[in-house]
């Protein structure tokens, strides 16, 4: 769209420069808006003016000006810091002028002069944010004057000009603060001071008519900027609560050592991480003027308005009674969050825009930018799948799945093996292609979009490359790469699920061989050629995990008994019994009694691959199928027109955008050489539980026919939605239960004590 704003991609500040901007803004606010003086500051216009002057000196008011660097991403930094400080300095209105309105303010010399005076702080603008949502506020324009009432305006006390949006005209009326016909009185909201009610009675105004693109861009900047401020308003007390529970003791322990507190704060961190990633993504999309920028902006605001209000509540629960006192910082942030999230129509209006995009316009979720190599490889994989995974071939594979209870297709695996993509991330010395994590994500995306069956053994491959002998690597890796062998994982036992250190299966030396006895449960890939078996080799070792070893065992070895168990999601797993199973010394992967190191590295790979990719991408595919189903519905009252259905679809779209950003963060960290630890756990928890919520929502939306299973007459989408709901429970339990993952998030991500 052509909105008249500048495009300075080549000169935009780097991440390091944004960090310096953040530090400068935080320091300026610490000097001029200190938390200990808040009660005085919030009712002292001269102090707000002093804070704004300090921000102007560090360049905040010039962000987005033609002669300066920066865009919405830089404005977001300032707005987050203002939220953290509970300061209503007029950054959002200033950003709208600089990023959207300035190119159109050449109508009169007065407007041109106004735009030129803002960066230095010589002129100060504030804007009626709430009118954009067509609230009950009424504003009329006639004969160059404005009449009406606006509420909840910010920084009116220091403003030289008021910007009055006129949505019906796609116009902005610019009114000087001190002209006749403008009167101001305080407006207390959520018990907080600092806002104003403004009455216009024939106040003279300059009218700025805007093209459609510019008006839409005002929405984008407003939503993203306000979301950023809400994030700052939420994250500051959250960080204080985290520090509080580290030092506050109850019953002889730090409060932060209690699992209930850890899980509460882990939930809050998941919400905060998802929201800030989505805000940053929406700001970048707006800066780059991408076609779907308005959708990412709507998703960001819907996500923030839908979840951070809950974080504000949970933060107060963590503080307990001390958070009630007005002398504490938490109350002021709680109030600001709850004033800001209903603005711009709140989450409801943002969700409706998302619903219109997916249900009315028939769009699919915007592609994730995976970089030049990742984007190109995505197209290459898609072209291959179109040729080799036809609808007929997929139908045959689905019938095979119905018979076998699993989604492995050996013929497809061998066909894919010809491309070398099974080893696309492997080092070249092992026959791989050494593609990066973003290209791996591109591959997973296309595989899920086309509902292709799983291939390869990524966990085992990584373990063999890291811990295997040259002989093991030469034996196992080539056949995995060709799609000729499949490895299953046999870790869990009847009394040992997430707690692998307690497993009881034994392996003892008998000559050169090892003899394994015990039982494994929940082995999902029991039909492969090999089983990866964790066993105790030193029962006296302390701590317990020190005496574990890992073995690669052929599934047809004498003494192995499989008992297949059908699952609730039309799949199957097996209980496996090992009775005097003799394996050679070459079956040992890594050193004896060093299995814990092998296992934990494998779990990290598993959670990274699954949590960082497949769960999210499966959900994206299901969401697009759900929207397609609603668009194709033919009835007198199609469900896609139901306001409740539309609100549900918009909410799911926003949550999916969070999931995609969490997933992308894991891939980008890996691309940068950083192993995502608690970040992978965050993605796994959020995506797994969203999978359950999505399944429930699909049944609510589609009704009883959506419960009909594969092969049943009248089954919607051949039963995909009900099947995925049944399957979704697995993602919450497997790969480390979400309760365990929350412990990891709290302890690794927040530094909370274990005991």
C-alpha positions as CSV (number, residue, x, y, z in Angstrom):
1,X,0.0,0.0,0.0
2,X,1.1,3.6,-0.6
3,X,0.6,5.4,2.7
4,X,3.1,8.1,2.1
5,X,5.6,6.9,4.8
6,X,9.3,6.5,4.2
7,X,11.1,3.2,3.6
8,X,14.5,3.3,5.1
9,X,15.3,-0.4,5.5
10,X,19.0,0.2,4.7
11,X,19.5,2.7,7.5
12,X,17.3,1.3,10.2
13,X,19.1,0.8,13.5
14,X,20.4,-2.7,14.4
15,X,19.4,-4.7,17.4
16,X,22.4,-3.4,19.2
17,X,21.4,0.2,18.5
18,X,17.9,-0.5,19.7
19,X,19.4,-1.9,22.9
20,X,21.3,1.4,23.3
21,X,18.1,3.3,22.7
22,X,16.4,1.3,25.4
23,X,19.2,2.0,27.9
24,X,19.0,5.7,27.1
25,X,15.3,5.9,27.5
26,X,15.4,3.9,30.7
27,X,18.1,6.2,32.2
28,X,16.2,9.3,31.2
29,X,13.0,8.1,32.9
30,X,14.9,7.0,36.0
31,X,16.1,10.6,36.3
32,X,12.9,12.4,35.5
33,X,10.1,9.8,36.5
34,X,11.5,7.8,39.4
35,X,9.2,5.2,40.9
36,X,9.4,6.5,44.4
37,X,8.0,9.9,43.4
38,X,5.1,8.5,41.3
39,X,2.3,9.9,43.4
40,X,3.6,13.4,42.9
41,X,4.6,13.0,39.3
42,X,1.3,11.8,38.0
43,X,-0.5,15.0,39.1
44,X,2.4,17.4,38.2
45,X,2.3,18.5,34.5
46,X,5.7,20.2,34.8
47,X,7.3,16.8,35.8
48,X,5.6,15.1,32.8
49,X,7.0,17.9,30.6
50,X,10.4,17.3,32.1
51,X,10.3,13.6,31.3
52,X,9.2,14.3,27.7
53,X,12.0,16.8,27.2
54,X,14.5,14.2,28.4
55,X,13.1,11.7,26.0
56,X,13.3,14.2,23.2
57,X,16.9,14.8,24.0
58,X,17.7,11.1,23.5
59,X,15.9,11.1,20.1
60,X,12.5,9.5,21.0
61,X,10.4,12.3,19.4
62,X,12.4,12.1,16.1
63,X,11.9,8.4,15.5
64,X,10.4,8.0,12.1
65,X,11.2,11.5,10.9
66,X,12.6,11.7,7.3
67,X,16.0,13.0,8.4
68,X,16.4,10.4,11.2
69,X,16.7,6.6,11.4
70,X,14.2,4.3,12.9
71,X,10.6,3.1,12.5
72,X,7.9,1.5,14.6
73,X,10.4,-1.1,16.0
74,X,12.3,1.8,17.6
75,X,9.1,3.5,18.8
76,X,8.1,0.2,20.4
77,X,11.2,0.3,22.5
78,X,10.3,3.7,23.9
79,X,6.7,2.7,24.5
80,X,7.7,-0.4,26.3
81,X,9.9,1.7,28.6
82,X,7.1,4.2,29.2
83,X,4.9,1.3,30.2
84,X,7.5,0.0,32.6
85,X,7.6,3.5,34.2
86,X,3.8,4.0,34.2
87,X,4.5,7.3,32.3
88,X,2.0,8.7,29.9
89,X,4.4,10.8,27.9
90,X,2.9,11.3,24.4
91,X,5.0,8.8,22.4
92,X,2.2,7.1,20.7
93,X,0.7,10.2,19.2
94,X,4.1,11.4,18.2
95,X,4.8,8.1,16.5
96,X,1.6,8.4,14.5
97,X,2.6,11.9,13.3
98,X,6.1,10.9,12.4
99,X,5.3,7.5,10.8
100,X,2.0,8.2,9.1
101,X,0.8,11.8,9.1
102,X,3.9,13.9,8.4
103,X,4.0,13.3,4.6
104,X,0.4,14.7,4.4
105,X,0.9,17.7,6.6
106,X,1.8,20.0,3.8
107,X,-1.8,21.2,3.4
108,X,-1.0,24.3,5.2
109,X,2.0,26.1,6.5
110,X,0.7,25.7,10.0
111,X,0.6,21.9,9.7
112,X,4.0,21.8,8.1
113,X,5.4,23.9,10.9
114,X,3.8,21.6,13.5
115,X,5.4,18.5,12.0
116,X,8.8,20.2,12.0
117,X,8.5,21.3,15.6
118,X,7.6,17.9,17.1
119,X,11.0,16.2,17.0
120,X,12.7,18.8,19.2
121,X,9.8,18.9,21.6
122,X,8.9,22.4,20.7
123,X,5.4,21.2,19.9
124,X,3.6,18.3,21.7
125,X,0.7,16.4,20.3
126,X,-1.7,14.0,21.9
127,X,-4.4,11.9,20.2
128,X,-7.8,10.4,21.1
129,X,-6.8,6.8,20.7
130,X,-10.2,5.4,21.7
131,X,-12.1,7.2,18.9
132,X,-10.4,4.9,16.4
133,X,-12.6,2.1,17.7
134,X,-15.8,4.1,17.1
135,X,-16.6,4.2,20.8
136,X,-19.5,6.1,22.2
137,X,-17.5,9.3,21.9
138,X,-19.0,11.6,19.2
139,X,-17.0,14.1,17.2
140,X,-18.4,16.2,14.4
141,X,-16.6,18.6,12.0
142,X,-18.3,21.5,10.2
143,X,-17.0,24.7,8.8
144,X,-13.5,24.2,10.1
145,X,-14.6,23.6,13.7
146,X,-14.9,20.6,16.0
147,X,-17.7,20.0,18.5
148,X,-18.0,17.0,20.8
149,X,-16.4,15.2,23.8
150,X,-13.4,13.0,24.0
151,X,-12.5,11.0,27.0
152,X,-9.3,9.3,28.4
153,X,-6.8,11.6,26.6
154,X,-3.2,11.5,27.7
155,X,-0.7,14.3,28.3
156,X,-3.3,17.0,27.6
157,X,-1.7,19.1,30.3
158,X,1.6,19.5,28.3
159,X,0.1,19.3,24.8
160,X,0.2,22.2,22.3
161,X,-2.1,20.4,19.8
162,X,-4.8,17.8,20.0
163,X,-5.4,15.3,17.2
164,X,-9.0,14.4,16.8
165,X,-9.7,11.3,14.5
166,X,-12.8,11.5,12.3
167,X,-13.2,7.9,11.2
168,X,-16.2,8.5,8.9
169,X,-14.2,11.1,7.0
170,X,-10.9,9.2,7.2
171,X,-9.6,12.5,8.5
172,X,-7.7,14.0,11.4
173,X,-8.7,17.3,12.9
174,X,-5.8,19.2,14.4
175,X,-6.8,21.6,17.2
176,X,-4.6,23.9,19.1
177,X,-4.8,23.2,22.8
178,X,-5.4,26.8,24.0
179,X,-7.8,28.1,21.4
180,X,-11.4,29.1,22.5
181,X,-13.8,26.3,22.5
182,X,-11.5,23.7,24.2
183,X,-12.0,22.9,27.9
184,X,-10.3,20.2,29.9
185,X,-11.1,18.4,33.2
186,X,-9.4,15.5,34.9
187,X,-10.8,12.0,34.2
188,X,-10.1,9.3,36.8
189,X,-10.0,5.8,35.3
190,X,-9.5,2.5,37.2
191,X,-8.9,4.8,40.2
192,X,-5.9,6.4,38.5
193,X,-5.1,10.0,37.7
194,X,-3.3,11.3,34.6
195,X,-6.1,11.2,32.0
196,X,-8.4,14.0,30.8
197,X,-11.8,14.7,29.4
198,X,-11.8,17.3,26.6
199,X,-14.9,19.2,25.5
200,X,-14.9,20.9,22.1
201,X,-17.4,23.6,21.4
202,X,-16.9,24.9,17.9
203,X,-13.1,24.8,18.4
204,X,-11.3,25.9,15.2
205,X,-9.4,23.1,13.5
206,X,-7.2,22.2,10.5
207,X,-8.6,19.1,8.7
208,X,-6.2,16.5,7.4
209,X,-7.8,14.1,4.8
210,X,-6.0,10.8,4.5
211,X,-5.9,8.1,1.9
212,X,-7.2,4.6,2.8
213,X,-3.7,3.2,3.2
214,X,-2.7,5.9,5.7
215,X,-5.8,5.4,7.8
216,X,-5.1,1.7,7.9
217,X,-1.5,2.4,8.9
218,X,-2.8,4.6,11.8
219,X,-4.6,1.5,13.1
220,X,-1.4,-0.6,12.8
221,X,0.8,1.9,14.5
222,X,-1.8,2.5,17.3
223,X,-2.3,-1.2,17.9
224,X,1.3,-2.2,17.9
225,X,2.4,0.8,19.9
226,X,-0.4,0.4,22.5
227,X,0.4,-3.3,22.7
228,X,4.0,-2.5,23.4
229,X,3.1,-0.1,26.2
230,X,0.8,-2.7,27.8
231,X,3.6,-5.2,27.6
232,X,5.8,-2.8,29.5
233,X,3.1,-2.1,32.0
234,X,2.8,-5.9,32.6
235,X,6.4,-7.0,32.5
236,X,7.7,-4.5,35.1
237,X,5.6,-5.8,38.1
238,X,6.1,-9.4,36.8
239,X,9.9,-9.0,37.1
240,X,9.4,-7.5,40.6
241,X,7.3,-10.5,41.6
242,X,10.0,-12.9,40.4
243,X,12.6,-11.2,42.5
244,X,10.1,-11.1,45.4
245,X,9.5,-14.8,45.5
246,X,13.2,-15.5,45.4
247,X,13.7,-13.8,48.8
248,X,10.3,-14.0,50.5
249,X,10.2,-17.1,52.8
250,X,7.3,-19.0,54.1
251,X,7.3,-22.3,56.0
252,X,11.1,-22.2,56.0
253,X,11.5,-22.0,52.2
254,X,11.6,-19.3,49.5
255,X,8.2,-18.8,48.1
256,X,9.6,-19.3,44.7
257,X,10.6,-22.9,45.5
258,X,6.9,-23.9,45.7
259,X,5.7,-25.6,42.6
260,X,2.4,-23.8,42.5
261,X,4.2,-20.5,42.5
262,X,6.7,-21.7,39.9
263,X,3.9,-22.8,37.6
264,X,2.0,-19.6,38.0
265,X,5.1,-17.5,37.0
266,X,6.0,-19.9,34.2
267,X,2.6,-19.4,32.7
268,X,3.1,-15.7,32.9
269,X,6.5,-15.9,31.3
270,X,5.0,-17.9,28.5
271,X,2.4,-15.2,27.9
272,X,4.8,-12.4,28.1
273,X,7.4,-14.0,25.8
274,X,4.7,-14.8,23.2
275,X,3.3,-11.3,23.3
276,X,6.6,-9.4,23.0
277,X,7.8,-11.6,20.1
278,X,4.5,-11.0,18.3
279,X,4.7,-7.2,19.0
280,X,8.2,-7.1,17.6
281,X,7.1,-9.1,14.5
282,X,4.1,-6.8,13.9
283,X,6.3,-3.8,14.2
284,X,8.8,-5.2,11.7
285,X,6.0,-6.1,9.3
286,X,4.6,-2.5,9.5
287,X,8.1,-1.0,9.0
288,X,8.6,-3.2,6.0
289,X,5.1,-2.4,4.7
290,X,4.3,-6.1,4.2
291,X,0.9,-7.0,2.7
292,X,-0.3,-8.7,5.9
293,X,1.1,-6.1,8.3
294,X,-2.4,-5.1,9.4
295,X,-3.1,-8.7,10.3
296,X,0.0,-9.1,12.4
297,X,-0.9,-5.8,14.1
298,X,-4.4,-7.1,14.9
299,X,-3.0,-10.4,16.1
300,X,-0.5,-8.6,18.4
301,X,-3.2,-6.5,20.0
302,X,-5.7,-9.3,20.3
303,X,-3.0,-11.4,22.0
304,X,-2.0,-8.7,24.4
305,X,-5.5,-7.7,25.3
306,X,-6.5,-11.3,25.7
307,X,-3.7,-12.6,27.9
308,X,-1.7,-9.8,29.6
309,X,-4.6,-8.7,31.6
310,X,-4.6,-12.1,33.1
311,X,-0.8,-11.8,33.7
312,X,-1.5,-8.6,35.6
313,X,-4.0,-10.5,37.9
314,X,-1.6,-13.4,38.4
315,X,1.2,-11.0,39.3
316,X,-0.9,-9.5,42.0
317,X,-1.7,-12.9,43.3
318,X,2.0,-13.6,43.6
319,X,2.6,-10.4,45.6
320,X,-0.2,-11.2,48.0
321,X,-1.4,-8.5,50.4
322,X,1.7,-6.2,49.8
323,X,0.4,-5.6,46.3
324,X,-2.7,-3.9,47.6
325,X,-0.8,-0.9,49.0
326,X,-0.7,2.2,46.8
327,X,2.9,2.8,47.8
328,X,3.9,-0.4,45.9
329,X,4.5,-0.1,42.2
330,X,2.2,-3.0,41.2
331,X,-1.2,-1.2,41.6
332,X,-0.2,1.6,39.2
333,X,0.7,-0.9,36.5
334,X,-2.4,-3.0,37.1
335,X,-4.5,0.1,36.6
336,X,-2.7,1.2,33.4
337,X,-3.0,-2.3,31.9
338,X,-6.8,-2.3,32.5
339,X,-7.2,1.2,31.1
340,X,-5.2,0.4,27.9
341,X,-6.5,-3.0,26.9
342,X,-10.1,-1.9,26.1
343,X,-8.8,0.9,23.8
344,X,-9.1,0.5,20.0
345,X,-12.1,-1.7,20.5
346,X,-10.2,-4.1,22.7
347,X,-9.5,-7.7,21.8
348,X,-13.0,-8.1,20.3
349,X,-12.3,-5.6,17.4
350,X,-8.9,-7.1,16.7
351,X,-10.3,-10.6,16.6
352,X,-13.0,-9.5,14.2
353,X,-10.4,-8.1,11.8
354,X,-8.6,-11.5,12.0
355,X,-11.9,-13.3,11.4
356,X,-12.7,-11.1,8.3
357,X,-9.2,-11.9,6.9
358,X,-9.5,-15.6,7.2
359,X,-13.3,-16.2,6.8
360,X,-14.3,-13.4,4.4
361,X,-11.2,-12.7,2.4
362,X,-10.3,-16.4,2.3
363,X,-6.6,-15.9,3.2
364,X,-4.2,-18.4,4.7
365,X,-1.7,-17.5,7.4
366,X,1.1,-15.3,6.2
367,X,4.3,-17.1,5.4
368,X,7.0,-16.9,8.0
369,X,10.1,-15.2,6.7
370,X,12.8,-17.8,6.9
371,X,15.5,-15.9,5.2
372,X,16.7,-16.2,1.6
373,X,17.9,-19.8,1.9
374,X,14.9,-20.9,4.0
375,X,12.3,-19.3,1.7
376,X,13.9,-20.7,-1.4
377,X,14.1,-24.2,0.1
378,X,10.5,-24.0,1.1
379,X,9.5,-23.6,-2.5
380,X,11.8,-26.5,-3.5
381,X,10.2,-28.8,-1.0
382,X,6.7,-27.8,-2.0
383,X,7.4,-28.4,-5.7
384,X,8.7,-31.9,-4.8
385,X,5.7,-32.7,-2.7
386,X,3.3,-31.7,-5.4
387,X,4.9,-34.1,-7.7
388,X,5.5,-37.0,-5.3
389,X,2.7,-36.7,-2.7
390,X,-0.4,-36.5,-4.9
391,X,-3.9,-36.7,-3.4
392,X,-4.1,-40.3,-4.6
393,X,-0.8,-41.2,-3.0
394,X,-1.9,-39.6,0.2
395,X,-5.3,-41.4,0.3
396,X,-3.4,-44.7,-0.1
397,X,-1.1,-43.8,2.8
398,X,-4.1,-42.9,5.0
399,X,-5.6,-46.3,4.4
400,X,-2.3,-47.9,5.3
401,X,-2.4,-45.8,8.5
402,X,-5.8,-47.1,9.3
403,X,-4.5,-50.7,9.1
404,X,-1.2,-50.3,10.9
405,X,-2.1,-47.7,13.6
406,X,0.8,-45.4,12.7
407,X,1.7,-42.8,10.1
408,X,4.9,-44.3,8.8
409,X,4.9,-45.0,5.1
410,X,8.1,-47.0,4.1
411,X,7.7,-46.4,0.4
412,X,7.4,-42.6,0.9
413,X,10.4,-42.7,3.3
414,X,12.6,-44.4,0.7
415,X,11.4,-41.9,-2.0
416,X,12.3,-39.0,0.2
417,X,15.6,-40.7,1.0
418,X,16.6,-40.1,-2.6
419,X,16.6,-36.4,-2.1
420,X,19.0,-36.5,0.9
421,X,16.6,-34.3,2.9
422,X,16.3,-36.8,5.7
423,X,19.8,-35.6,6.5
424,X,19.3,-32.0,5.6
425,X,20.8,-30.7,8.8
426,X,23.5,-33.4,9.2
427,X,27.1,-32.5,8.8
428,X,28.5,-33.3,5.4
429,X,31.0,-35.8,6.8
430,X,28.0,-38.0,7.7
431,X,26.4,-37.6,4.3
432,X,24.2,-34.6,5.3
433,X,23.5,-31.3,3.6
434,X,24.4,-29.0,6.5
435,X,21.3,-26.9,6.1
436,X,20.5,-24.6,8.9
437,X,17.6,-24.6,11.4
438,X,15.5,-22.2,9.3
439,X,15.8,-24.5,6.3
440,X,14.8,-27.4,8.5
441,X,11.8,-25.4,9.6
442,X,10.9,-24.8,6.0
443,X,11.0,-28.5,5.4
444,X,8.8,-29.3,8.4
445,X,6.3,-26.6,7.3
446,X,5.8,-28.1,3.9
447,X,5.6,-31.6,5.2
448,X,2.8,-30.6,7.6
449,X,1.0,-28.4,5.0
450,X,0.8,-31.4,2.6
451,X,0.1,-33.8,5.5
452,X,3.0,-36.0,4.5
453,X,4.0,-38.9,6.8
454,X,6.9,-38.6,9.2
455,X,10.3,-39.8,8.1
456,X,13.7,-40.3,9.5
457,X,14.9,-40.7,13.1
458,X,16.2,-37.2,14.0
459,X,16.8,-38.0,17.7
460,X,18.7,-41.2,17.1
461,X,20.7,-39.6,14.3
462,X,21.8,-36.8,16.5
463,X,22.7,-39.2,19.3
464,X,24.7,-41.5,16.9
465,X,26.6,-38.5,15.4
466,X,27.4,-37.1,18.8
467,X,28.1,-40.3,20.8
468,X,28.5,-43.2,18.4
469,X,31.7,-44.9,17.4
470,X,32.9,-44.6,13.8
471,X,31.6,-48.1,13.2
472,X,28.2,-47.3,14.5
473,X,28.0,-44.1,12.5
474,X,29.0,-46.0,9.4
475,X,26.4,-48.7,10.0
476,X,23.4,-46.8,11.1
477,X,23.5,-43.3,9.6
478,X,23.5,-44.3,5.8
479,X,20.4,-46.5,6.1
480,X,18.6,-43.8,8.1
481,X,19.6,-41.3,5.4
482,X,18.2,-43.5,2.7
483,X,14.9,-43.9,4.5
484,X,15.5,-47.6,4.9
485,X,15.6,-47.9,8.7
486,X,13.5,-46.5,11.5
487,X,14.5,-46.4,15.2
488,X,12.1,-46.4,18.1
489,X,12.7,-45.0,21.6
490,X,12.2,-47.2,24.7
491,X,12.8,-45.0,27.7
492,X,9.6,-45.0,29.8
493,X,8.7,-47.8,32.2
494,X,5.6,-48.5,34.4
495,X,7.2,-46.6,37.3
496,X,9.4,-44.2,35.4
497,X,8.0,-41.7,33.0
498,X,9.4,-38.2,33.1
499,X,11.7,-39.3,35.9
500,X,14.2,-41.3,33.8
501,X,16.7,-41.5,36.6
502,X,14.4,-44.0,38.4
503,X,14.2,-46.5,35.6
504,X,14.6,-50.2,36.5
505,X,15.4,-52.1,33.3
506,X,18.8,-53.7,33.9
507,X,21.7,-54.5,31.6
508,X,24.5,-56.6,33.0
509,X,27.7,-57.8,31.5
510,X,28.0,-61.4,30.5
511,X,31.4,-61.9,28.9
512,X,31.7,-59.3,26.2
513,X,27.9,-59.1,25.7
514,X,25.2,-57.2,27.6
515,X,22.0,-59.0,28.8
516,X,18.9,-56.8,29.2
517,X,15.9,-57.6,31.4
518,X,12.9,-55.4,32.1
519,X,9.8,-53.7,30.7
520,X,9.3,-50.6,28.6
521,X,5.9,-48.9,28.0
522,X,4.5,-46.3,25.6
523,X,7.0,-47.1,22.8
524,X,5.3,-45.4,19.8
525,X,7.8,-46.4,17.1
526,X,7.8,-50.1,18.0
527,X,7.6,-51.2,14.3
528,X,11.1,-50.0,13.3
529,X,14.2,-51.9,12.8
530,X,15.9,-50.7,16.0
531,X,15.0,-49.8,19.5
532,X,16.9,-47.3,21.6
533,X,16.9,-48.8,25.1
534,X,17.8,-47.0,28.3
535,X,18.9,-49.4,31.0
536,X,20.5,-49.3,34.4
537,X,24.1,-50.7,34.3
538,X,25.3,-49.7,37.8
539,X,22.5,-50.1,40.4
540,X,24.8,-48.7,43.1
541,X,25.7,-45.5,41.4
542,X,25.0,-42.2,43.2
543,X,23.2,-40.2,42.1
544,X,20.8,-42.6,40.4
545,X,21.2,-41.1,36.9
546,X,25.0,-41.8,37.0
547,X,24.4,-45.5,36.5
548,X,22.5,-45.5,33.2
549,X,23.5,-46.6,29.7
550,X,21.9,-46.5,26.3
551,X,21.8,-49.4,23.8
552,X,20.8,-49.7,20.2
553,X,18.9,-53.0,19.9
554,X,17.6,-54.7,16.8
555,X,13.8,-55.1,17.3
556,X,13.9,-58.8,16.2
557,X,16.5,-59.8,18.8
558,X,15.5,-63.0,20.6
559,X,13.9,-62.3,24.0
560,X,12.0,-59.2,22.9
561,X,8.2,-59.4,23.2
562,X,6.0,-56.7,21.8
563,X,2.4,-56.2,23.0
564,X,0.6,-53.7,20.8
565,X,-1.9,-51.4,22.5
566,X,-4.3,-49.4,20.4
567,X,-4.5,-45.7,21.4
568,X,-7.5,-43.4,21.8
569,X,-6.2,-41.4,18.7
570,X,-6.5,-44.4,16.3
571,X,-2.8,-45.1,16.7
572,X,-0.9,-47.6,18.7
573,X,2.1,-48.0,20.9
574,X,3.6,-51.1,22.5
575,X,4.6,-52.5,25.8
576,X,7.9,-54.2,25.3
577,X,9.3,-57.0,27.5
578,X,13.0,-57.8,27.5
579,X,13.8,-61.3,28.8
580,X,17.5,-62.1,28.7
581,X,18.0,-60.1,25.6
582,X,21.6,-60.5,24.6
583,X,23.3,-57.7,22.6
584,X,26.9,-57.3,21.6
585,X,29.2,-54.6,23.0
586,X,28.8,-52.7,19.8
587,X,25.2,-52.0,20.8
588,X,26.3,-49.7,23.6
589,X,25.9,-46.0,22.5
590,X,28.4,-43.9,24.3
591,X,30.3,-45.1,27.3
592,X,28.9,-47.4,30.0
593,X,27.2,-45.5,32.8
594,X,27.3,-42.3,30.7
595,X,23.7,-42.8,29.4
596,X,22.3,-39.8,31.2
597,X,24.4,-37.4,29.1
598,X,23.3,-39.3,26.0
599,X,19.6,-39.2,27.0
600,X,19.4,-35.6,28.0
601,X,21.0,-34.4,24.8
602,X,18.5,-36.5,22.9
603,X,15.6,-35.1,24.9
604,X,16.8,-31.6,24.0
605,X,16.9,-32.6,20.3
606,X,13.4,-34.1,20.6
607,X,11.8,-31.2,22.3
608,X,13.5,-28.8,19.9
609,X,12.4,-30.6,16.8
610,X,8.9,-31.3,17.9
611,X,8.1,-28.4,20.2
612,X,9.8,-25.9,17.9
613,X,8.1,-27.1,14.8
614,X,5.7,-29.9,14.2
615,X,3.1,-29.2,16.9
616,X,2.8,-25.6,15.8
617,X,2.7,-26.4,12.1
618,X,0.1,-29.1,12.5
619,X,-2.1,-26.5,14.2
620,X,-1.6,-24.0,11.3
621,X,-2.7,-26.7,8.9
622,X,-5.8,-27.5,11.0
623,X,-6.7,-23.8,11.4
624,X,-6.6,-23.3,7.7
625,X,-8.7,-26.4,7.2
626,X,-11.2,-25.1,9.7
627,X,-11.5,-21.8,8.0
628,X,-11.9,-23.5,4.6
629,X,-14.6,-25.7,6.0
630,X,-16.5,-22.6,7.3
631,X,-16.1,-20.8,4.0
632,X,-17.5,-23.7,2.0
633,X,-20.5,-24.1,4.2
634,X,-23.8,-23.6,2.3
635,X,-26.8,-22.9,4.5
636,X,-29.3,-20.2,5.1
637,X,-27.3,-19.1,8.2
638,X,-23.7,-20.0,7.6
639,X,-21.7,-20.3,10.8
640,X,-19.0,-18.0,9.5
641,X,-21.4,-15.1,10.0
642,X,-22.1,-16.0,13.7
643,X,-20.4,-13.3,15.8
644,X,-19.4,-15.9,18.4
645,X,-17.8,-18.1,15.8
646,X,-16.0,-15.2,14.3
647,X,-14.7,-14.1,17.7
648,X,-13.5,-17.7,18.4
649,X,-11.7,-17.8,15.0
650,X,-10.0,-14.5,15.6
651,X,-8.8,-15.6,19.0
652,X,-7.4,-18.8,17.6
653,X,-5.6,-16.9,14.9
654,X,-4.0,-14.6,17.5
655,X,-2.9,-17.6,19.6
656,X,-1.5,-19.3,16.5
657,X,0.6,-16.2,15.7
658,X,2.0,-16.4,19.2
659,X,2.9,-20.1,18.7
660,X,4.5,-19.3,15.3
661,X,6.7,-16.6,16.9
662,X,7.7,-18.9,19.7
663,X,8.6,-21.6,17.2
664,X,10.5,-19.1,15.0
665,X,12.5,-17.9,18.0
666,X,13.7,-21.4,18.7
667,X,14.8,-21.8,15.1
668,X,16.5,-18.5,15.0
669,X,18.4,-19.2,18.3
670,X,19.5,-22.5,16.8
671,X,20.5,-20.7,13.6
672,X,22.6,-18.4,15.7
673,X,24.3,-21.3,17.4
674,X,22.4,-21.1,20.7
675,X,20.6,-24.1,22.0
676,X,17.1,-23.1,23.0
677,X,16.5,-24.6,26.5
678,X,13.7,-23.0,28.4
679,X,12.6,-21.4,25.1
680,X,11.9,-24.8,23.6
681,X,10.0,-25.8,26.8
682,X,7.9,-22.6,26.4
683,X,7.0,-23.4,22.8
684,X,6.2,-27.0,23.7
685,X,3.9,-26.1,26.6
686,X,2.1,-23.3,24.7
687,X,1.7,-25.2,21.4
688,X,0.7,-28.5,23.1
689,X,-2.1,-26.9,25.2
690,X,-3.2,-24.7,22.3
691,X,-3.6,-28.0,20.3
692,X,-6.2,-29.1,23.0
693,X,-8.0,-25.8,23.0
694,X,-8.1,-25.8,19.2
695,X,-9.7,-29.2,19.1
696,X,-12.3,-28.3,21.6
697,X,-13.1,-25.0,19.7
698,X,-13.4,-26.9,16.4
699,X,-16.1,-29.2,17.8
700,X,-17.9,-26.2,19.4
701,X,-17.9,-24.4,16.0
702,X,-18.7,-27.3,13.7
703,X,-21.1,-29.1,15.8
704,X,-22.0,-32.9,16.1
705,X,-20.9,-33.8,12.5
706,X,-17.4,-32.9,13.5
707,X,-17.3,-35.8,15.9
708,X,-17.8,-38.3,13.0
709,X,-14.6,-40.2,12.5
710,X,-12.6,-41.1,9.4
711,X,-14.6,-43.2,7.0
712,X,-18.0,-42.3,8.4
713,X,-20.6,-40.8,6.1
714,X,-21.0,-37.1,6.5
715,X,-17.7,-36.8,8.5
716,X,-16.4,-33.3,8.3
717,X,-12.9,-33.1,6.7
718,X,-12.9,-36.9,6.9
719,X,-12.8,-36.7,10.7
720,X,-9.6,-34.7,10.9
721,X,-10.7,-32.4,13.7
722,X,-12.0,-35.0,16.1
723,X,-9.0,-37.2,15.5
724,X,-6.6,-34.3,16.2
725,X,-8.5,-33.5,19.4
726,X,-8.0,-37.1,20.5
727,X,-4.3,-36.9,19.5
728,X,-3.7,-33.5,21.1
729,X,-3.5,-35.0,24.6
730,X,-0.3,-36.7,23.6
731,X,1.5,-33.4,23.0
732,X,0.9,-32.3,26.6
733,X,2.2,-35.5,28.1
734,X,4.9,-36.8,25.8
735,X,8.4,-35.2,25.4
736,X,8.3,-34.4,29.1
737,X,5.0,-33.5,30.7
738,X,4.0,-29.9,30.7
739,X,4.2,-29.8,34.5
740,X,7.9,-30.8,34.3
741,X,8.4,-28.3,31.5
742,X,6.9,-25.5,33.7
743,X,9.4,-26.4,36.4
744,X,12.2,-26.1,33.8
745,X,10.8,-22.8,32.6
746,X,10.6,-21.4,36.1
747,X,14.1,-22.6,37.2
748,X,16.0,-22.1,34.0
749,X,14.1,-19.1,32.5
750,X,13.4,-17.2,35.7
751,X,16.1,-18.5,38.0
752,X,13.7,-19.6,40.7
753,X,15.1,-22.0,43.4
754,X,14.6,-25.7,43.2
755,X,14.3,-26.2,46.9
